[in-house]
Amino acid sequence: MFYTSFFHNICFFMTETQRQLTDNLRKNIDQMPPRLQAAAKYIIDHPADFGLDPIRVTAEKIGVSANVLVRLAQHMGFGGFQAFRAPFRQNLATDTEEFLGASWQTHMQADGAHGQLQARLARNEQNVVVRSLRLMRPETAHLAVDHIFRSRRCFVTATRASYALAYYFSYTGRMAHPGIQLIPRHIGSATDDLLDADDKDCLLAITVSPYSAETIKSIRFAREKGLRVILISDSEVIAPGVEPDVAFNVSTRSQHHTSSFTGVMAVLECLIGHLFDAGGKTAAHRVEAYQKAREDTGAYWQPNKLPKIRRK
């Protein structure tokens, strides 16, 4: 019990230390020389990689010399690079959250009315995600991915608030499987885009209570055309005639007046992970091609490039 409590306290302290370091980097970055700015921005954007990678690997990723990182450490008041990196190395948040317990919620709840509300909202979202992922059986995910990859096209549809989730899934998923298409593609009905669909295609639909009449019509229409249907919803029975081949039941309970979509998002993220795993090297190469095209066409903002470092 002592060691568990001690570990929790140490982790909490390290989290605060990394946060303070990151905040200080943000506050001071504009006053730094260009090379230190590049290094500081990389650390702010990639704290986990910075904590894991050796100094030379980090320097290569940034495009500076290892000495720049040493100078940045000294600039931030550390005796050396290792001391500067230590909090990031020991606080790989994504990998250690499970060891932090719920103490952070207790601290938050003690912080007045706003803290109590935030703690309650946070607990709810945690429960929504955990329940949704617990209901996502591995065999169901495998079957859904199999349907998608065996399909010539996988149409993805949703309306209103769910539309943003459908857009994200199609935008990211098509890098794993080019046949993934968001519908409706224009201002119209999703059924317009299903007119030439057949049993070589599938439909992934997202709808939660109150259920979209447009999405229900699309599912029924897809069924008539012989498409396999994958449904993500908060109920296994949403309307007569809606009989999916694969169904993911998610939690949408919220502490406000509309549904929570964090559970849906968690399931979609897992599906995307399964898609890239199934796509293997081909999918990885496609991601690289997409990224290169975006960079070459100026899709992403880039600061002034630093001069290249000569290496022996």
N, C-alpha and C positions, 0 to 999 in steps of 0.2 A: 504493500500500500504506500509506504514511504517513497519507494523508487518511482512508482507510477505518478504520485503527486509531484515529486521532484522533476521528473521528465516533463510533465505538463507545464510547470512553472518555467523551466528552461526554454521550452518551445515558445511559450508566450513572450518571454523576454526577447528572444531572438527575432520573433515576428516584429516587435516594436522597433528593434534596432534596424532591421532591414528597411522598414517603412521610413524611419527617420533619415537613413542614408539616401534613400530614393528621393525623399522630399528635398533634402539638401542639394542633391544633384540638379533637381528641377529648378531650384531657386538660384543656383549659381551658374547654370549652363550658359546663359547669355554673356557672362563676363569671362568665359574661358577662351583660350586660343582655339582655332578651328579643329585641330587634331584632338584636343581634350574634349571639345564639344561632341565630336563624332563618337568617342569612346563613352562619354556620359550618356548620350542618347541610346547607344546600344545596350548599356546596362539597364537603363530605365525600361526599355522595350523588351529585353530578354533576360530578366533576372535569374531564371532557372538555368539557362544555358551558361550564363556568366558564372554561376555557382559551380557548375559541373566541369566546364572545359578547362584544360591547361592554358596558361597565359599565352602561349604562342598560337594556339588554336583560336582563342578569342581575338588576338591581334589580327590574324589572317581574315577572320570573318568581318572585322571592322575595316580592314585595309590600312592599318597603321603598324608601327613597330611595337614590339613588346615594351620598349622603354616608355612609350606614351602611357601605357597602363600603370607603370610604376610611378610616372610623374603625376598621373591623376590621383593615385592613392595618396601621394605626398601632399598634393594640392588639397585633398579632403581631410588632411590632418592625421594620416596613418603613417606608421614607420616604414611600411612596406606593402607590397601587393597582397601577400597572403593574409595579412591582418585585415585589409580592406575587403577581400573576397570572402572571408570566413563567415560573416552573417548570412550571405547569400548561399554559401555552400551548405550551411547547416539548416537553412530554412527553405528547403525546396517545398513550397507550400502545397502544391498540387499532390505531392507524394506523401506528405506528412499530416494532412488535415485529419485523417482518421485517428491520430494519436492525441489531438488537441481536446477531445471530449466536447462537452457543452459549456466549459468554463467561460468561453468568450460570450456566450449568451447570458450567463449569469451576470458578468460584468456589465454587459449592455443594458440588461433589465434594471440594473441599479442606477442607471443614468437618467432619472427623471421620466416624465410622461412620454417624451419622444423615444427614449431608450426602451421603455416597456413596449411601445407600439412596434418599434423596429425588431425587437426580439420575438414578439408574437408573429410578425409577418415572416421573419426569417425561418422560424420553426415550421410554419405552414408550408413554405416553399420547399424546405427540406423533406417534409413528409410527402408532399406531392411528387417530388422527383423519386424518392425511394420507393413509394408504392408503384409508380408507373414502371420503374425499372424492374421491380420484383415481379410484376405481372408479365414482363416481356420475356417469354420463355425462349431459350436458345434455339429449340427446334422450330419455333414460329418465325424467328428472325431468319433462320437458314432457309425456310420455305419461301419467305417473302423475297429474299435476295435471289433465290433460284428462279422464281417467277420473273423477276426484273431482268436477269441476265439471259433468260431463255426467250425474252420478248424482243421483237424487232424495235418496238417503241414502248416506253412506259410513260403514259400520260399522268401528270400530277395535277390535281385540282383541289381548290378550296375557295371560300369566299370570305369577305369581310376580314375580321381580325386574323382568321386562319390563313388568309391568302399570303401574308408575309412569311409564314412558316413554309408554305408550299413553294414560294419563290426561292427561299433560301435552300430548301432541299434540292430543287431542280437546278439551281445555279451551281451548287457544289457537286451534287450527284452526277451531273452530266460529264464531269471530268473523269469519273469512274466508268460510266456507261453512257456513250454519246446519244443513245436512244431515249434518254429521259427528256421529256418535254413538258413545260408548264402550259396548262390550258385554263381559261381561254387565253389565246395569244393576243387577241384584240378585244375591243369593247364589244362584247357579244356573249353568247352562251357557250359553255364548254361542249355542249352537244354538237355545235358546229364543227369543232375540231375532231370530233369522234366519227364523223360521217363516213370516212374511208377506213376506219379501224376495223379489225377483225380478230380472229382467235390467235393471231400471231402477236398481238399486243396485250398490254395489261394497263390497269388504271390504279393509281394510288390516290385515295381520297381522304381528306381530313375534314371532320366536322364534329363539333361538340354542341351540347345543349345551349340555347335553342338551335335545333338542327336546320341547316341551310336547305331550303326547298330546291335551289339550283343544284347543289351537290347531290341530293337524293335523286333528282332527275337524271343527273349524269351517271350515277351508279346503275340505275335501272336501265338506262339506254346502253351502257357498256355491257351489261349482262345480256341484253337482247342481241348484241353484236358478237357475243361469244368471248369477250375479254375476260381475263382473270382479274379479280378485284382484290385489292389490299386496302383495308380500312383502318384508320386511326381515329378512335372516338372514345367518349367516356361511357359508352354503353354497348353491350353486345347486340341489343335490339333497338334500332333507332327509328325504323319505319317498316311497314309491310313491303315486301318485294326487295328489300336490301339484304342480300345474302352474300357476304364476301367470302372469298376463298381463304383469305388470311385476315385475322382481326387482331389489332393491338388495342387493349383496353387501358385507358390512361385515367389518372386522377386529375380533376380540374377544380378541386375545392379551393376557394380563395377567402380572404378576409375583407374583400371589398365587394362591389356590386356586379362584377363581371367575372368570367371564368379565368382561372390561372392557366397559362400555357407553358409553364416550365416543364411539366411532365411530358407534354407533347414534344417539346424541343429536345428533351433528354432522349426520348425514343428515336427521334429523327437523327440525332447525332450518332447514336449507336448503329442505326441502319447505315448511315454514311460510312462509318468505320468498317462495317461488314462489307459494304460495296467495294471500298478500296482494297480490302484484304482479298476479296474474290477477284478483283481486277488485276492484282499483282503488279508486275513490272510494267505491263502495258498501261495501266492506270497511272502509275508513278511517272512514266514518260509523258503521258498526256498532261498531267499537272505541270510538269516542267515546261512543256510547250505553251500552255496557257499563260504561265507566269512570264515567260520570255516575250510572248506577243504583247502582253499588257505593259511590260517595262519598255519594250521597243516603241510602243505607240503612245507613251507618256500617260498611261492610265493612272499611275501612282505618282504622287508628289515626291520629288527627290531634292535634297539640299544640294548646294554646290559640291561637286565631287572633289575630294581631296586629291592632290597629286599622288601618283603611284609611288610606293616605296621600293627603292632598288634593293633587290635581294641577291646575294651571291649564289 
